Amino acid sequence: MLGVNGVGYESGLPQIVAGRIIPLLQDTADVDAWAQWEVTYRDVVILDRDGAPVGVFNLTEHDLSQMGEYEALKGMLLDFAMM
């Protein structure tokens, strides 16, 4: 699991990674993964082994402090991990 910060959102990187253990990659204009994956801000994009999106879970629409939402994301991750 890792994060991908979008092009143009670089200004807050030190605060974003402070105290975190999940790696954070910086997207570039040359790669533009956010556009390729059609990312909306705060999307969790689940990729297959080839790097193609197979699921999306938006953290703005789904509050992980709510157990049902947390379980829904966990279920998606486990389902795709078993594929």
N, C-alpha and C positions, 0 to 999 in steps of 0.2 A: 504494500500500500504506500502511496506517495501522493503529494499534492503537486499540482501544476498551476503556477501563478500566471495569469494572463498578461499579454503585452499591454503596457500602459498602466499596470498596477504595481510597478516596482517601488514606488516611494515608501511604502510601509513595510518592506521586507524585514528589517531588523525586528520590528514589533511582532510580525506574523510568526517568525520562527523562534522567538524567545521562549525558552522553557519547553519546547516541543521536541518530540522524538521521531515524528514522521518526516521523512525527507521532503523537501520542497524544491521542485525544479522550476526554472524560469522559462516560460515559452518565449520564443523569438518570432520576429516578423517573417523570417525565412521558413520556419517550420509552421507556425500559426496553427497549433494543435486545437486551440479553442474554436477556431473557425471550422476546421476539419471535422471536429466532433460536435459542432453546433451547440457549444456550451452556453448556458445561461449562468450568470453570477451565482455562486454557491452550489453549483451542481456537483454531485458525486457521480462520476462517469465510470462505469464498470466496463473494463475491456476484456476481450478474449485473449487467447495466447498470441494472436497475430497483431494485437493492438487495435482491433476494431471494436467500437462501442457495442455493447450488448444490453446495457441497462443504464438508466439515469434516475437519480433520486435527488431532488432539490431540497437543500437544508433551510431555505427561506419558507417554502411551502410546508415542510415537515419538520416540526420542532423535536429534536432528539431528546429533549428533557421529558417528553411524553413517552411513556413506556411502549405504547403501541407503535409509535413512529420509529423508535429505536429498534424494536423487534422486526419491523418491516424491512428496514435497511439491513439489519443483520441477516434476515432470511434471504434477501436478494443476494448478498455477498456469499452466503453459504451455498445457495442454489447454483450460482455461476461457478463457484470454486469446484463443485462436484462434476461439472460438465467436462 
